[in-house]
Amino acid sequence: MALLPADLLEPLAYDAVDLPRSAGAPRLSRAKRPLLRHIVIVDERGKRRTIDIPAERALTVFVDKRELVTLMTLGACPELLVLGYLLNQGLIARHADVDSIDVDWDVNAAAVKTRAGIEDFDAKTAHRVVTTGCGQGTVFGEAMAEVDAIELPAPTEARISHATLAVVLEQMRQRHSVHKQAGSVHGCALFKGSEMLVFVEDVGRHNAIDTIAGWMAVHDVAGGDKIFYTTGRLTSEMVMKAAKMGIPIVASRNGVTAMGHELATRLGMTLFGRASARRFLCYSGADRFEPEDGAGDVHAQAVAASASQ
């Protein structure tokens, strides 16, 4: 059978290494939806042609039959998105608090069944804060109050070299993605060294990081020796989510906000921004970064290393 050109294949908006599920992981449905939709447009020359656009859809989350929130998502892995959302919002303490998550696209709903309910549900969901979250827009509770309880590995225990970061960036550059084919989405990935463990795209960067949080929980993956990459800007909320996931090193193709920088500095987190190809800026936590001599040759080394993986 002849292979289709890469631009005619639907890209993977969710891709992960195969790991065993952790004990007590909730039962999850598998309700992936098509990622792209074909539409006819008229270009600047008046020519009609068909293009792909991301298939954004609404998913309303019910926890123990109580409506919680509506998330706008591609639907690449909605169950992990919901689980990660509950964890990152502080509504559950661990994945074992959830018995099951069932997504039904006929009614655009996710039904979460907990094992013992959510303590102080009304209090935890009463305070909503408007944020810069793409496709999300609110957070519950006083997330900043949790900062002092977060402990990340010391700089001597979690480090990143110039060469490793270059390989990470090159892998992201080469990846066949929804963004390359249709635009209008954000991508996030989790690395251990230069090995990509999981990659997620969604209509908002918050959805993508929440999905990775769900994946980490289901597979009992710790964040202390990991690197998190995102195409989106590093706001205080994105930094906070990465910190709650235990990840000390974060890189973004985009920039860093003042509150994101302040929070990362307070937490001792390493932030790289404007990270693309050969160039990046280390905004905070430079004591984790290992620059190398001959930095001009690192890009070529990264291309070769990425091609061999």
N, C-alpha and C positions, 0 to 999 in steps of 0.2 A: 504494500500500500504506500502510495506517495505521501510524503510528509507535507503538511501545510506550512506555508511561510509563517514565521513567528508572529507577524502582525495580524494574522487571521485566526490565531489560536487565542482562546480566552485565557488571560493570565491568571496566575494563582494569587489571590488576595490574602490567602492564609496558607502558610507552608511551615511545617515543623518537623524536626527530627523525631524518630519513633522512640518514645520512652514509655516505660510501664506506668500505669496509673498508681497514685498513692493510695494507701489504706484510708478508707472512709471517704473517698472522692464521691461526689454526688452522681446520680444517674443523669446522663445528658441525652436529650434527643439529638438527631442530626438533621437539621433543617436548613441546610445551605440553599441559597437562592442564586439564580443567574446574576452575574456581576455587572453585565453591560446591557445596554438597550440600543438598538439601531434606530436612528432617526434620519430624516432627509433635511438638509440645510441648503441655504443659498449663500454662496461665498461672495467676496467683494467684486467679482466679475459677473455676478448674476448667474453663475453656473450651479445647478442643483447636483448634489452628491450625498451619499450616505456616509455617516460617521457613527462612531460609538460614543455613548455617554454613560457615566456611572449610574447604576439602577438604585438610586436612593429610595429607601422605604421606611415607614414608621413602624416601630416595635414598642408596644405598650407592655410594661412589666408589672405583673401582679405578684405580690408576695403574700402567701397564705390567703389568697382571694381578695386582698386589698390592693387597690391600684397605687402604684408607686411613682412611675415616671414613664414618659415616652421618649425613646431614643431614636434618632435618625441614623440609619446604618445601611451599609451595602448588604449585610446579611451573609457574609462569608463564613462566619462561625459565631452565630448569635448566642449560643449557650455560654461559651467562654466569655463573651462580652458581658453578659448579664452577671455571671459569677464575679468577674473582675470588678465590675461596677459596684456590686455590693461590698466587696472587700475594700476597695479604694475609698468608698464613701463612709467606711466605718460602720456599716449597718450589720455586718457579721464580722466575727473575729477570725474565723478560719473556715476553710472550705467544708469541713465536716459538719458545720452548722446547717448545711443545706442537704436535704434528702434527694431532691430532683429538680431539674429545670427542663420544661417541655415547651418548645416553640411551635406555634401553629400559624403558618402564614395565611391560612384561609381567613383568619380573624386578626392577623397582625398582632399577636399577643404572645408573651412569654409567661408561663405559669411557674412560679417558684414555690416549692414546698419545703419549708424548713423542718428540722427535727424537733425543735422545742420553741418555735416562735422567735420573734425579735424583741428583746427586752427594751422597754421604753421606746417603742416604735414611733408613737406620736411625737415625743420629745425630739427624737433623732431626726425626724423628717419635717419638723415645724419651721426651722430656720433655713431659708434658701438664700444663697448669695449669688448675684449675677456675676458671671465670669466671662473670660474671653473664649470659652470652650466652643470649638467648632462642632456643631451637631449635638451639643449638650446644653451648655449655657447656665446650669446651676449646679451648686454643690450643697450637700447637707451638712449642717453642724459647723462647729468651729474647728476647721482642720488645722489652723495654725497653732491651736492649743496643744496639739500632739507633737510638736516639733521637739521639745525637750526630752520626749520619751524615745526618740529615734537614735539608735547607735549604729553607725556605719564602720566598716573595717578601717583600721589606721592606715595612713599612707604607706607604711612599710609592708602592709599585708595585701594591699590591692593597688596594682600599678599598671601603667600602660606605656608601651614604647611607641616611638614615632612610626616604626615599621608596622606594628600591629594596627595602629589607627589607620595608616595608609591602606592596608589590606581591607579593613572594614569598609572604608569609603569606596574603594574600588569595587567590592562586591555589590554594594548598593547601587553604584553607577551602572553596572552591567545588568542588573536584574530586569527581566521582562516583567513589567508591572502594569497595573491598571492605570497608574499615572502616566506612563509613557504612551499607552494606547489611547486613553480617553481623558486624561487630566482630572482635575477637580477632586482629588483625594489626597490624603496624607498616608505615609508609610512609617512603620516603626519596626524595629528588629532587636532581638536580644542575642548577644554574642558571648561566647566563652573564649577568650583570646581572639583569634581570627576565625573561629568556627561559628557560623550562624546557626542558632538553635531554633529560632522561630521568627517568622516574618508575617506582618499583618498590615493590610491596607483597609482604610475605612474613610467615610466622608469627613471625619474629624479626627484629629490626633489624639483626643481624649478617648475616643472609642478604641483606637488602635492600642494605646497603652493599657487600657482596661482589659482588652482581650488577651494581651500578653500576661497580665497579672492573673487572669483566670487560668491560662495554660500553665503558668508556674505553680499555681496552687494544686491543680489536678495532678501534676506530675512531681510534686514535692521538690521543686527546683529552687534553691536558695539564690539570693541575688548578690551576695558578698563578693564573689569572684567574677561577676558579669559586667558587660558593657552594654548600655542601652543606646540605641540610635533612633533618631526621629527626623523626619523632614520638616516638622513644624517648629515654631518658635518655642523657646524655653521660658514659659511664664512661671510664676510662683506655683501655680497649681500643678503644672507638669513636673516641676522639680520636686514638689511635695509627694506626688504619686510615685515617682521613681525612688525617692528616699524610703517611703513606706514599703516598697517592694524590696528594700535592702540593697539597692544598686548604687555603688559609690561613684561610678564614672558614666557620664552622659555626653553624647555628641549629637549635634544638630546641624543640618544643612542650613538652617535659618539662624536668627540671632537670639539674644538673651535680653529679657526685660530687666529693669532695675530691681524689681521685687524678686525675680527669679535669681538674680545674682546675689542679692542680699541673703536670701534663704539658703542658697547653696554654700555661701561662705560660712554662714552660721552652723550648717550641718557638716562642714568639712568635705563637701562633695566637689568633684572635679567636673567642670563644664567646658566642653569645646563647642564653639559656635562658628558660623560661617565656614563649615567644614565641607570642602568639596575638592576632589582631586588632590592637588599638592598643597593646598593652603587651608589653614584653620587658625582660629584664635583660642587660646586657653584663657577663659574668663575667670576661673577660680580653681583652687586646688592644684596648682602647678607642681606641688611637691610629689604628686603621684606620677607625673609625666617624665618619661625618660627620653630626652632628645638624643639624636645620634649624629655623629660626624657624617659628612657626605649626604646631607639631607636632600640635596638635589637629585641623588640617585634613588631615593626611596620610592618615588612614583613608579619607576620602571620595575623595581623589585616587587611592588605591590601588584602590578598588572600580571607579572609572571606567576606570583604566588596564587593569586585569585584564579587564574586560568587553570592551574594544576589541581584545584579543589573540586 
